Amino acid sequence: MSSNVAEYVALCEAQEFLLTKKQEDSVIEVRSDSSLVVNQMSGKWKFRKGL
């Protein structure tokens, strides 16, 4: 597993965990040192197909 894939897996697992808590009106801030994840998730960079 590449480090980029590992970063996305960690993000997805964190989201799944937080969704199980069902906290209404909660604001969740995600911080990461992965420029790929941060820039793709914020819409600054495009995703490549097939990844």
Secondary structure, 3 states (H helix, E strand, C coil): CCHHHHHHHHHHHHHHHHHHHCCCCCCCCCCCCCHHHHHHHCCCCCCCCCC
